[in-house]
Amino acid sequence: MYIKKIFSFLMKLILSVFFMLIITLTILSCVMTVYFVDMMKTTELITIEDKPFRTHSSIYAINNLTGTYELIYKRLCDNNDIKLSIDLEDLPAHVADAFICTEDERFYEHQGVDYKRTAAAFINELINMYGSTQGGSTITQQLIKNITDDNETTWERKIREIFRAIRLEQSYTKDEILSAYLNTIYFGQDVDGCNMYGIETAAIGYFGKSASELTIAEAASLAAVPQNPYYENPISNYEENQERKNYCLLKMFELGKISPDQYEEAIHEKVLVANMQEFKEKYPEYKTLTHDEFVNPSVNSWAVDTAINEFCETLVKEYNITEEKAFEEFCKGGYELYITINSDIQGELEKNYSDLTFFPKDTDENGETIQSAFVVLDYHGRILGIVGGIGEKESSLCWNHATMSRRQPGSTIKPLSVYGYGIENGLITWSSVFTDAPLDAGVITSEKWPENYNNFWSYKSNTVNYFLKRSLNTLPAQLCVNFGTDNIFNFAVNNMHLDLDPQYDNDYAPLSVGATNRGPTLLNTVNAYMPYGNGGKYYEAHILEQVIDITKNKIIIDNSSPDYEQAVRADTAYIMNKMLQNVINPNQPDNESGTGVTAFLPNKTVAGKTGTTQNWRDIAFIGLTEDFISGIWIGYETGENPYAIKNTKAATVWKNVFGNFANNYSSEASYPECANVKDYHYCTQTGLLAGADCPRSKESGYYRKDYNEYCNVH
Ligand SMILES: [Zn+2]
């Protein structure tokens, strides 16, 4: 009775517990089902092509010896990733087998997930058993981890990964999955510390050969790595790697992938890796992947710096991003930059700029640094040579005095401002006569202004050509008053593309004598002179010929056939070119040679202009030949002790640095002819075309064809 009662009570208890358990489990499984279905829906389909790999950005320049583009710079991604690919069919069977046997022996049987292993791994984790050799993940699951970079260690991620693996197996064949796996998996770092992705990269990085040539032992040694790419790295942890290699070989043997003989041979093969002395003796030609084609310099050349900066500036303009973002983009990799540099010219400039004897010394020896920059362009705007400082270049992306320093242009501005504007608009001619006198006190400043460079006003009458070649300041000041600063400023900025400050440089001192507030860069000034050797055509200076985005296989910057603007009339360009020739030409009447006579070259016709700023803080020379437009700036970084370069002529240094090359450059080029210009002797007194009784000039002046103002005095 009593026992029966207890029994019945127990039965009831067991039954109710049982029912409660069933109810709980039902609810739980309902919840789980909803959860999984929801997860199935929200798990996006992974595609193998999801991860475009960008390895590095590189820069190519034409080598004049071979006439072809050659790699001159290669920037690895900031995270030093390298990846090469190989087709699965190019791999020997034992390479794929080594990975399958080691990482996922039931790869060809499962549908993405190996439940037996998952369960084993789960139990393993619970009881924390030691010595596990395989993780719970199949090759398919590992591939998903590689593609998605999903490295959370939550249950949710693991479940998501299972779903993704199942879906991936439905969309791809086993071979496609295996191929993607072998080509994306991380293999640790090579001897340069670069991250290697993909079996081809690892085979070259570790063994100096393609994955298609791997022996069974080498394949096993690679298959040992993915489980722990740091601890099993054959370069840094050879012993550990070899131990796991032996395990891999054993698995291959056990699973019947290699014969007993092959196993024996592989076990006894000494695997040589890239950092071993034996390896270096056996493969003396071996180069690591980063050094494969090109040794990355620790300090960029001026050309490389200029190319990177132009790349960034272009991206800033085109995509409205910050400069930092643009540089990040370059560093991310995937860009090929083809540049315009002429290796002979660049070599000549760099050689001469590393030789300090080309430049003036600081005579007061108070440590003030003299600096200089040089630019050479062709008549399509291609930068052929560029140097941004004197001496050895000390760091990458450093200050470049050719492209970054904004210095006062001094008298080099005159042809780009007052004289250019006057001739273009028919307001002055070659021989228009003016008096060498300052503006009266009170016109611009409280005193008479401006000084000439020799602190002397002759009060004599002379022609425009004379004022220009002697670089007198008085006429430009008078022309500024006559023409109006707005007109001249707009001409200099809009026609000649000179980069001036609209707030402060639209004024007498900046536009007449180049005492600008901000100042253009040397590159900008040299570029602005281009129309005067080019029939009036302006092509914007550039160093990037083409830029290709490798990941999109698309040209994103293309200057291979650049557009031009007609900056000034062809006759203006022709007349100005002739006047600038007189700045250089030593055979001038009455020994009145120009300020740039030391730049004379016997084989070429140099047209140019000198410039000096107050107290000789800066001296400059812009020189045109039939082939090139080039310019030099020499000056002080801070402007202290400015008198040391007082006795230096920029035209002389220009010739010393580049004259030899420019003079001996063989070409058929000539300045463009202009049918709309005639040369004529002029009346030296009135500056008009000479009549029979005029005191005739010894040299011709150059005029527009329709100009017909003859002297009516004589
Ligand atoms: Zn006359």
Residues whose N, C-alpha, C, O or C-beta is under 5 A from the ligand:
A	BS01	ZN	C683 T686 C694 P695 C711 H714
